[in-house]
Amino acid sequence: PQPPASLAEAISSHPGQSATAKDTGTRPSGAVIAEAVAAARSADLVVVTANAAAAGSEGGAAQAELVEALRATGKPVVAVAVRNPYDIRRFPEVGAYLATYSYGPPSLDSVARTLFGKLRPSGRLPVSIPALDDPDRELYPFGHGLRF
């Protein structure tokens, strides 16, 4: 089989599953956030990929607004960092967070397999994650990681 070209494709490749994708970009506008929220209201689960660290402070703030608006729907939200683990500094209250360190097909497939319980997430942070508002305060120390 061909590797998935997107996370939605990776999710939809599992029997009985479907996914609706909404491209919000790295700096979503208020209108784009509203569209994503409208789509999320009819979903069972919201999976949002994040690359806030690469988007810069303005773009990262916009991604944080998106994640917070999605959380406000009351739907379960999973944030997937597709570049590095630092994005969690922007939305530490998200219900579930996966750092893939990549947006390549193997990483996307691994996220989908994890969501459906076919893969157990594991790993440890190779860095410390400081708080966004206070770089001297650690949100997550070097070596932190959860296993299921």
C-alpha positions as CSV (number, residue, x, y, z in Angstrom):
1,P,0.0,0.0,0.0
2,Q,1.0,3.6,-0.6
3,P,2.0,5.6,2.5
4,P,-0.5,8.2,3.6
5,A,-0.2,11.7,2.1
6,S,-2.0,13.4,5.0
7,L,-3.1,12.7,8.5
8,A,-6.7,12.5,7.4
9,E,-5.7,9.9,4.8
10,A,-3.9,7.9,7.5
11,I,-6.9,8.0,9.8
12,S,-9.3,7.1,7.0
13,S,-7.2,4.1,6.0
14,H,-8.4,2.3,9.1
15,P,-11.5,0.2,8.6
16,G,-14.7,2.0,9.5
17,Q,-13.0,5.3,10.1
18,S,-13.3,8.6,8.2
19,A,-11.7,12.0,8.6
20,T,-12.5,15.5,7.4
21,A,-9.5,17.7,6.9
22,K,-9.4,21.5,7.2
23,D,-6.2,23.2,6.2
24,T,-5.8,26.1,8.6
25,G,-2.2,27.0,7.7
26,T,0.4,28.1,10.2
27,R,-1.2,31.4,10.9
28,P,-5.0,30.8,10.9
29,S,-7.2,33.9,10.7
30,G,-10.3,34.4,12.8
31,A,-12.5,33.3,9.8
32,V,-10.5,30.1,9.3
33,I,-10.6,29.4,13.0
34,A,-14.4,29.8,12.9
35,E,-14.6,27.4,9.9
36,A,-12.5,24.8,11.8
37,V,-14.7,25.1,14.9
38,A,-17.9,24.7,12.8
39,A,-16.4,21.5,11.3
40,A,-15.3,20.2,14.7
41,R,-18.8,20.5,16.2
42,S,-19.9,17.5,14.1
43,A,-16.8,15.4,14.8
44,D,-16.3,12.7,17.5
45,L,-12.7,13.7,17.9
46,V,-10.6,16.6,16.8
47,V,-7.0,16.0,15.8
48,V,-5.0,19.2,15.1
49,T,-1.5,19.3,13.7
50,A,0.7,22.1,15.1
51,N,3.8,23.7,14.0
52,A,3.6,26.8,16.2
53,A,7.3,27.0,16.9
54,A,8.1,27.3,13.2
55,A,5.3,29.9,12.7
56,G,7.0,32.5,14.9
57,S,5.4,34.3,17.8
58,E,2.5,35.8,15.8
59,G,1.7,32.5,14.0
60,G,2.2,30.5,17.1
61,A,-0.3,32.7,18.9
62,A,-2.8,32.1,16.1
63,Q,-2.3,28.4,16.3
64,A,-2.9,28.6,20.1
65,E,-6.2,30.5,19.4
66,L,-7.2,27.7,17.0
67,V,-6.5,25.0,19.6
68,E,-8.3,26.8,22.3
69,A,-11.3,27.4,20.1
70,L,-11.4,23.7,19.2
71,R,-11.2,22.8,22.9
72,A,-14.1,25.2,23.6
73,T,-16.3,23.0,21.4
74,G,-16.2,20.3,24.2
75,K,-15.0,17.7,21.7
76,P,-11.9,15.8,22.7
77,V,-8.8,17.4,21.1
78,V,-5.5,15.8,20.3
79,A,-2.7,18.1,19.3
80,V,0.1,16.6,17.2
81,A,3.3,18.5,17.0
82,V,4.7,17.7,13.6
83,R,8.1,19.4,13.9
84,N,9.3,19.6,17.5
85,P,7.9,19.2,21.0
86,Y,7.9,22.9,22.0
87,D,4.4,23.7,20.6
88,I,2.9,22.4,23.8
89,R,4.1,25.7,25.4
90,R,1.3,27.4,23.4
91,F,-1.5,25.1,24.5
92,P,-0.5,23.2,27.7
93,E,-4.2,22.5,28.5
94,V,-4.9,20.4,25.5
95,G,-6.3,17.0,26.4
96,A,-3.7,14.9,24.5
97,Y,-0.5,15.8,22.9
98,L,1.8,13.8,20.6
99,A,5.2,14.9,19.3
100,T,6.1,13.2,16.1
101,Y,9.2,15.3,15.1
102,S,8.1,14.9,11.5
103,Y,5.2,15.3,9.1
104,G,6.4,12.4,6.9
105,P,4.1,9.5,6.0
106,P,5.6,7.1,8.6
107,S,4.9,9.7,11.4
108,L,1.3,10.3,10.1
109,D,0.6,6.6,10.0
110,S,2.0,6.2,13.5
111,V,-0.3,8.9,14.8
112,A,-3.3,7.2,13.2
113,R,-2.3,3.8,14.6
114,T,-1.8,5.4,18.1
115,L,-5.3,7.0,17.9
116,F,-6.9,3.6,17.2
117,G,-4.9,1.7,19.9
118,K,-2.8,-0.2,17.4
119,L,0.4,1.4,18.5
120,R,1.5,2.3,22.0
121,P,3.0,5.7,22.3
122,S,6.4,5.8,24.0
123,G,9.4,8.0,24.1
124,R,11.2,10.5,26.3
125,L,11.8,14.2,25.7
126,P,15.3,14.8,24.4
127,V,15.0,18.4,25.7
128,S,13.4,20.3,28.5
129,I,10.3,22.3,27.7
130,P,10.2,25.7,29.4
131,A,7.0,27.7,30.0
132,L,6.2,30.2,27.3
133,D,5.6,33.0,29.8
134,D,8.6,32.1,32.1
135,P,11.5,30.4,30.5
136,D,13.0,29.7,33.9
137,R,10.0,27.5,34.8
138,E,9.9,24.0,33.3
139,L,6.7,22.6,31.9
140,Y,8.3,19.2,31.2
141,P,11.8,18.2,32.1
142,F,14.3,16.4,30.0
143,G,13.4,12.7,29.8
144,H,9.7,13.3,30.5
145,G,7.3,10.9,28.7
146,L,4.1,9.0,29.2
147,R,3.4,5.4,28.1
148,F,0.1,3.7,27.6
